[in-house]
């Protein structure tokens, strides 16, 4: 845990120093680098999930529950949006 906080603090200090010394184009380069790192992380997570037999075995069960949960959230948003819209119109 301390390593994570230390790395975050070091990045914060370096980012502040780069901003203070007005280094140009750092933001664009960092955005591109972060996108590549996130894509790599998603790829590695996919490899890990794909190699886990327990997750593959339960994928249908998890997918079924995920669809039900998403539908209920959608339905709740519609219902409460309608109710709050009616309350606002009355007042």
MODELLER restraints for C-alpha pairs under 7 A, 6 or more apart:
rsr = mdl.restraints
at = mdl.atoms
rsr.add(forms.Gaussian(group=physical.xy_distance, feature=features.Distance(at['CA:49:A'], at['CA:55:A']), mean=6.75, stdev=0.5))
rsr.add(forms.Gaussian(group=physical.xy_distance, feature=features.Distance(at['CA:50:A'], at['CA:56:A']), mean=6.85, stdev=0.5))
